[in-house]
Amino acid sequence: MTMVKICGLTEEEGLDAAIESGADMIGFVFYPKSPRYVTPERAAELLDGLPPDIFDDLRIVGLFVDPTDADLEQVFRILRPDIIQFHGSETPERIEAIRLDFAVEAIKAIGVSSAEDLKAAEAYLSVADYLLFDAKPPKDADRPGGHGVAFDWTLMQQWTHDIPWLLAGGLTPETVDDAIRLSGAPGVDVSSGVESAPGVKDPEKIAAFFKAVDG
Ligand SMILES: O=C(O)c1ccccc1N[C@@H]1O[C@H](COP(=O)(O)O)[C@@H](O)[C@H]1O
């Protein structure tokens, strides 16, 4: 079974569609420059209405970009993500320290445009619980992800390490089956590809995405 993460949830409709479709992970973006930014209070409000047994099979991911301890504390005072997604330039040492201090698992996002980027990712093997391979952002971008941009999925055929990993970047219901086949990904992560507008998830696209993954 391919692991699926739906990221950048802001509204009940998208959250319900992700859960009904069987998401393994759902992500909240705690990066203020993102159109998918939510306050910790809003994320907690969205989660509060859910039956407790949902969390037996669903992991909550908090996405941060180069967070300070204060950024993390501000969120952890209100809700406790199971996993932090590090989507900035965090060093392996910084991730290791946060993992221990906040007793949380870690996804490290790696921007990929060449095989050299895969080599650089090896530095995170001992400190991350998962790696997430995403396209690099466009040059003038004000945020490092969530642009709907894909990279050459076949590059991932060179990745041979055992660590669990997710493929991200520009995935859609139309492309995800090819992406899995060409990359060999054990998991996929999508945000803009299942939206009707930036920050607005489309329940029909979420359902179609899962259908394509399972297909
Ligand atoms: O979604 C964002 O706005 C965002 C902001 C800052 C860092 C990462 C962000 N999104 C993540 O980027 C990848 C790929 O997204 P997409 O499917 O291409 O839209 C994914 O992990 C998002 O969660």
The ligand as an SDF file (V2000), in Angstrom:
LIG
                    3D

 23 24  0  0  0  0  0  0  0  0999 V2000
    2.2270   24.4140    0.6710 O   0  0  0  0  0  0  0  0  0  0  0  0
    2.9390   25.3870    0.9260 C   0  0  0  0  0  0  0  0  0  0  0  0
    2.5340   26.5430    0.7810 O   0  0  0  0  0  0  0  0  0  0  0  0
    4.3340   25.1840    1.4280 C   0  0  0  0  0  0  0  0  0  0  0  0
    5.0000   26.2500    1.9830 C   0  0  0  0  0  0  0  0  0  0  0  0
    6.2870   26.0940    2.4530 C   0  0  0  0  0  0  0  0  0  0  0  0
    6.9320   24.8650    2.3710 C   0  0  0  0  0  0  0  0  0  0  0  0
    6.2680   23.7800    1.8020 C   0  0  0  0  0  0  0  0  0  0  0  0
    4.9750   23.9150    1.3340 C   0  0  0  0  0  0  0  0  0  0  0  0
    4.2890   22.8560    0.7550 N   0  0  0  0  0  0  0  0  0  0  0  0
    4.7900   21.5280    0.5740 C   0  0  0  0  0  0  0  0  0  0  0  0
    5.4660   21.4020   -0.6540 O   0  0  0  0  0  0  0  0  0  0  0  0
    5.3380   20.0540   -1.1470 C   0  0  0  0  0  0  0  0  0  0  0  0
    4.8430   20.0440   -2.5700 C   0  0  0  0  0  0  0  0  0  0  0  0
    3.6260   20.7110   -2.6990 O   0  0  0  0  0  0  0  0  0  0  0  0
    2.7420   20.6160   -4.0380 P   0  0  0  0  0  0  0  0  0  0  0  0
    1.9800   19.3060   -3.9830 O   0  0  0  0  0  0  0  0  0  0  0  0
    3.6480   20.7110   -5.2070 O   0  0  0  0  0  0  0  0  0  0  0  0
    1.7990   21.7780   -3.9380 O   0  0  0  0  0  0  0  0  0  0  0  0
    4.3780   19.3650   -0.1890 C   0  0  0  0  0  0  0  0  0  0  0  0
    5.1250   18.6790    0.8020 O   0  0  0  0  0  0  0  0  0  0  0  0
    3.6820   20.5160    0.4750 C   0  0  0  0  0  0  0  0  0  0  0  0
    3.1870   20.1650    1.6990 O   0  0  0  0  0  0  0  0  0  0  0  0
  1  2  2  0
  2  3  1  0
  2  4  1  0
  4  5  1  0
  4  9  2  0
  5  6  2  0
  6  7  1  0
  7  8  2  0
  8  9  1  0
  9 10  1  0
 10 11  1  0
 11 12  1  0
 11 22  1  0
 12 13  1  0
 13 14  1  0
 13 20  1  0
 14 15  1  0
 15 16  1  0
 16 17  2  0
 16 18  1  0
 16 19  1  0
 20 21  1  0
 20 22  1  0
 22 23  1  0
M  END
$$$$
